[in-house]
Amino acid sequence: MTMTTTYLNDNMARIGRTIAERRKALGLSVRELGARIGVNYTTLSLIENGKLNASIATLTKITDEIGLKIEIK
């Protein structure tokens, strides 16, 4: 695994954990959030567990719904 791949995987895992923590804090299940944003709950679960790299469009749907902000540094 290259350093770039490791960096991307680490970031996706961190993003996924942040999404899961916020979703749970709002009292939403994976199925509820998925239904609200039109994303299959299995896909959402994979994103939260860092197993799937979400598109910018999907991340935007998720973060808009749960009140998080995507910040590029």
Secondary structure, DSSP 8 states (H G I E B T S, - for coil): --HHHHHHHHHHHHHHHHHHHHHHHTT--HHHHHHHHT--HHHHHHHHTTSS---HHHHHHHHHHHT------
